[in-house]
Amino acid sequence: MRIIKETHIKFMSQRRASFILSLFLILAGIGSLVMKRGPKLSIDFQGGTLIAVQFTQPMEITQIRSALSTVPVDGRVIDLSKEEMKHFGGETNVAIRLTPRENEGEQFVQSVITHLSSSFPDLVPEDSKDFILTIEKVGPKIGAELSGKAVMAIGSALLLILLYISIRFEFIFALGAIVALSHDVLITLGIFSILDYEISLPIIAAFLTIVGYSLNDTIIIFDRIRENIKSNKRASYIDTVDKSINQSISRTLITSLTTFLVVFILWVFGGEVIHLFAFAMMVGVIIGTYSSIYIASPFIVLLHSGKHTK
């Protein structure tokens, strides 16, 4: 039993509008990235020290900044009030990210924690283990290495996809898939930049998952196009593409909806650790479904028209 009845939508007649919409979203994201001088990278890529602490009562970030404006370390006073600070999981929990410093050791981090606890003696748990939730340290060299590997992972994935689709289908199909996948990653990255969300290692994993998910939908439509071209060579290319998308639309939308519901539940109930990963996946499922229909297929129509015009 088909949940969605047979459709006869002229998707290719809407390709100009879809290209304009995608171009607007991509340019908005690139504009945000340029204004902010690149994406907001987490400690995984920038390096530094992340200190997460828990107070017994809600704390204002301004209070933390005021306390950390004068931190005594080895006989000198350091101003840490401009470091990045934010709440997570509630207003009693505060995360402080310290930028890398020369000769920074465990003593420096301990001095920051000691000063913070002594600044609010009545708001700190009696057991120090309950006050310090986590301390993570990543060196700047490791952060730079991780950034390079993250870019290499996405680039390698796109290159292998180009090779695979070129062999299984045609080269213009491979170009259509790469354009659609790049479109998905750029828009998701742009949304993260506009919302000022951090790019961490789990988000890179989400990007790669988005690439795989979007590619799956795209290949199913491409396979339909190839079969319909073989079965009816007299039909126009645009009509064949429209027919192929209509034949696949039911499966595509149902798969996307069920996947979206799962990641939406993770986003709502998964907690702080998985929150941004689930958000990236939600955006990716929506954009990936859209690009499979309105970017990949119209792009191969454009390439096919140009090929036969020459």
Secondary structure, 3 states (H helix, E strand, C coil): CCCCCCCCCCHHHHHHHHHHHHHHHHHHHHHHHHHCCCCCECHHHHCEEEEEEECCCCCCHHHHHHHCCCEEECCEEECCCCCEEEECCCCCEEEEEECCCCCCCHHHHHHHHHHHHHHCHHHCCCCHHHHEEEEEEECHHHHHHHHHHHHHHHHHHHHHHHHHHHHHCCHHHHHHHHHHHHHHHHHHHHHHHHCCCCECHHHHHHHHHHHHHHHHHHHHHHHHHHHHHHHCCCCCHHHHHHHHHHHHHHHHHHHHHHHHHHHHHHHHHCCHHHHHHHHHHHHHHHHHHHHHHHHHHHHHHHHHHHHHHC
